[in-house]
Amino acid sequence: MILHPAPVQYRLDFLEGVYVLQHPRSGRSRPSQEIRARYGLQDVRLFHSTDRQTFGQVRRALIRALEWRDRTGAAS
C-alpha cells in the first residue's frame, strides 16, 4: 500500500511557467494552495499546503531562486 508519493527533486533550470493554484475551502477542510510548473513536458506539483504562512515562505523562496536563475543565466 502506498500512502504518500516518493519525494521528487526537480532541477531549477528546467522549471518553466510556474503558477499558483488556490483550492477553496471544502466542508470542514481548510483552503489549500499549491505551486505548479512545467518540467519538460509534464505539469508537476512542486509544493502544497493549507498553512498560509508556510506556503508564503516557500513561494517567496522559489521566487528568489527563479530570479537568481534568470540573473545568472543558469537556465542557459
Backbone hydrogen bonds, N-H to C=O, Kabsch-Sander energy under -0.5 kcal/mol:
donor,donor_aa,acceptor,acceptor_aa,energy
3,L,1,M,-0.6
14,F,11,R,-1.7
15,L,12,L,-1.3
16,E,38,R,-2.3
19,Y,36,R,-2.8
21,L,34,E,-2.7
23,H,21,L,-0.5
23,H,32,S,-3.3
26,S,29,S,-0.6
27,G,25,R,-0.5
29,S,26,S,-2.2
32,S,23,H,-1.3
33,Q,49,S,-2.4
34,E,21,L,-2.4
35,I,47,F,-2.9
36,R,19,Y,-3.1
36,R,34,E,-0.5
37,A,44,V,-2.0
38,R,16,E,-3.2
39,Y,37,A,-0.5
39,Y,42,Q,-3.2
40,G,14,F,-0.8
42,Q,39,Y,-1.8
44,V,37,A,-3.0
44,V,42,Q,-0.6
46,L,35,I,-2.9
46,L,44,V,-0.6
47,F,35,I,-1.4
49,S,33,Q,-2.3
52,R,50,T,-0.7
55,F,51,D,-2.6
56,G,52,R,-2.5
57,Q,53,Q,-2.2
58,V,54,T,-2.4
59,R,55,F,-2.7
60,R,56,G,-2.4
61,A,57,Q,-2.1
62,L,58,V,-2.4
63,I,59,R,-2.4
64,R,60,R,-2.4
65,A,61,A,-2.3
66,L,62,L,-2.7
67,E,63,I,-2.4
68,W,64,R,-2.5
69,R,65,A,-2.4
70,D,66,L,-2.3
71,R,67,E,-2.4
72,T,68,W,-2.5
73,G,69,R,-1.0
74,A,69,R,-1.7
75,A,69,R,-0.6
76,S,73,G,-1.8
